[in-house]
């Protein structure tokens, strides 16, 4: 399995290129910006991006969807509860973030859905709290946590549709039940290190003690 963490855009967003080195199939998680650079990395590693997966519908994570889809033809995948958000970012927000309005999702998913690329399977974990349709993506050894769980921090809950209690429950009952050695791949480069583990976060994340 190929995994590449790439910091993109102006908000320290982490996009992830995940690919099957045997079949050459790949997907990209939260291509917020820099679509050409992400595609170049895929080509260098003989990977073809077939899917765009959004962990949630906020503009700083979906702003590169349009360019990525135009350049690759990849289908956009999002949770059904954030589907409307993808296509309804206010013009002022788009201008502020230098983003383009995202096309609609081609595939809507629910909790426990499986997203496959080649022989790689990512399990959808619905983790509302930051947004109603926030999701994390788990494959043995890794969990891509979007804006739900950061390195020793968590996503904000004061935006429309956010809820601290819902976020707390999502992390405690869904993410913290994963194996301790699972590598946490966050949605922003906000921590002391670019990645963490579930075991570390259970012990050292002050927000969810």
C-alpha positions in Angstrom: 0.0 0.0 0.0 1.2 3.5 -0.9 0.4 6.4 1.3 1.6 9.9 0.8 0.8 12.8 3.1 0.8 16.2 1.3 0.3 19.6 2.9 -1.8 21.7 0.5 -3.4 25.1 0.3 -3.1 27.9 2.8 -4.7 26.3 5.8 -2.1 23.6 6.5 -4.5 20.9 5.2 -3.2 17.4 4.8 -4.3 15.6 1.6 -3.6 11.9 1.3 -2.8 9.9 -1.7 -3.6 6.2 -1.1 -2.9 3.6 -3.7 -2.5 -0.1 -4.5 1.0 -0.5 -5.9 -0.1 -3.8 -7.5 -3.1 -2.7 -9.5 -2.1 1.0 -9.8 -5.5 2.1 -8.5 -5.6 5.1 -6.1 -7.8 7.6 -4.3 -7.1 11.0 -2.8 -8.5 12.2 0.5 -9.3 15.9 0.9 -7.6 17.4 -2.2 -8.0 20.9 -0.9 -5.7 22.5 -3.4 -2.6 21.8 -5.5 -4.3 19.2 -7.7 -1.6 19.2 -10.3 1.1 18.5 -7.7 -0.9 15.6 -6.2 -1.5 14.1 -9.6 2.2 14.5 -10.4 3.0 12.4 -7.3 0.5 9.8 -8.4 2.1 9.6 -11.9 5.6 9.3 -10.4 4.4 6.3 -8.5 2.4 4.8 -11.4 -0.9 5.4 -9.7 -4.2 6.5 -11.2 -6.6 8.5 -9.1 -10.1 7.0 -9.4 -11.8 8.5 -6.3 -11.9 11.8 -4.4 -12.9 11.2 -0.8 -14.0 14.1 1.4 -13.8 13.7 5.1 -16.4 16.5 5.4 -17.8 19.3 3.4 -16.0 22.4 4.7 -14.5 24.7 2.0 -10.9 24.3 3.2 -11.1 20.5 2.5 -13.1 20.5 -0.7 -11.7 23.5 -2.5 -9.7 21.4 -4.9 -12.4 18.9 -5.8 -13.3 20.7 -9.1 -9.8 20.8 -10.4 -9.0 17.2 -9.3 -12.1 15.8 -10.9 -11.6 17.8 -14.1 -8.0 16.6 -14.4 -8.6 12.9 -13.5 -12.3 12.1 -14.0 -12.3 10.8 -10.4 -15.7 10.3 -8.7 -16.3 12.3 -5.5 -17.3 10.4 -2.4 -18.8 12.0 0.7 -21.1 11.2 3.6 -24.8 11.7 2.9 -25.1 14.2 5.7 -22.6 16.6 4.2 -23.7 16.2 0.6 -25.4 19.6 0.4 -22.5 21.3 1.9 -20.2 20.3 -1.0 -22.2 22.4 -3.5 -23.4 25.3 -1.4 -20.3 27.1 -0.2 -21.1 30.8 -0.1 -19.3 32.9 -2.8 -17.6 35.0 -0.1 -16.1 31.9 1.5 -14.9 30.6 -1.9 -13.2 33.9 -2.5 -11.7 34.0 1.0 -10.1 30.6 0.6 -9.3 31.0 -3.1 -11.4 27.9 -3.8 -13.7 26.7 -6.4 -17.2 25.4 -5.8 -17.1 21.6 -5.6 -19.1 19.5 -8.0 -21.8 17.3 -6.3 -20.8 14.0 -4.8 -21.1 11.1 -7.2 -21.3 8.5 -4.4 -22.8 9.0 -0.9 -21.8 6.8 1.9 -23.0 5.9 5.4 -21.3 4.5 8.5 -19.5 1.2 8.0 -19.5 1.6 4.2 -16.4 0.2 2.4 -14.5 2.3 -0.1 -12.2 0.2 -2.2 -9.3 1.2 -4.5 -7.6 -1.8 -6.0 -7.2 -4.3 -3.2 -7.2 -1.7 -0.5 -10.4 -1.2 1.6 -11.1 1.8 3.7 -14.0 1.5 6.2 -16.1 4.6 6.7 -16.4 5.6 10.4 -19.1 8.3 10.7 -17.8 10.7 13.3 -20.1 13.7 13.5 -19.3 16.6 15.8 -17.1 18.9 13.6 -19.8 18.6 10.9 -22.9 16.4 10.6 -21.4 14.2 7.9 -17.8 14.1 9.1 -16.1 10.7 8.5 -12.8 9.0 9.3 -11.4 6.2 7.1 -9.9 3.1 8.6 -7.7 0.4 7.1 -5.6 -1.9 9.3 -2.7 0.2 10.7 -4.1 3.6 9.7 -7.0 5.9 10.3 -7.5 9.1 8.3 -9.2 11.4 10.8 -10.1 14.6 8.9 -11.0 17.4 11.3 -12.3 15.0 14.0 -9.0 14.1 15.7 -5.7 16.0 15.4 -2.3 15.4 17.0 -3.1 16.1 20.7 -6.1 18.2 19.7 -9.6 17.9 18.1 -11.5 19.8 15.5 -13.6 22.8 16.4 -17.3 22.4 17.2 -18.5 26.0 17.0 -19.4 26.0 13.3 -22.9 25.3 12.0 -23.9 21.7 12.6 -21.1 21.2 15.1 -21.5 19.8 18.6 -18.9 19.2 21.3 -20.8 16.4 23.0 -21.3 14.6 19.6 -17.6 15.1 18.8 -16.5 13.7 22.2 -18.7 10.7 21.7 -17.4 10.1 18.2 -13.8 10.1 19.4 -14.4 8.1 22.6 -16.7 5.4 21.2 -15.5 5.0 17.7 -11.9 6.1 17.3 -10.5 5.2 20.7 -11.8 1.7 20.2 -9.4 1.1 17.4 -6.1 -0.7 18.1 -3.6 1.5 20.0 -0.9 1.2 17.3 -3.2 2.5 14.6 -1.5 5.5 13.0 -3.5 8.7 13.1 -3.4 10.7 9.9 -5.0 14.1 10.7 -6.6 16.6 8.4 -4.4 19.5 9.3 -0.7 20.0 10.2 -1.5 21.5 13.6 0.4 19.3 15.9 4.0 18.9 17.1 4.3 16.0 14.7 2.5 15.3 11.4 1.0 12.0 12.6 0.2 10.2 15.9 -1.3 6.9 17.1 -4.6 6.1 18.8 -2.7 4.9 21.9 -0.8 8.2 22.1 -4.0 10.3 21.7 -5.8 8.3 24.4 -3.1 9.1 26.9 -2.0 12.6 25.8 -4.9 14.4 24.1 -6.1 17.0 26.6 -9.4 17.6 24.9 -10.8 14.1 25.5 -9.4 13.0 28.8 
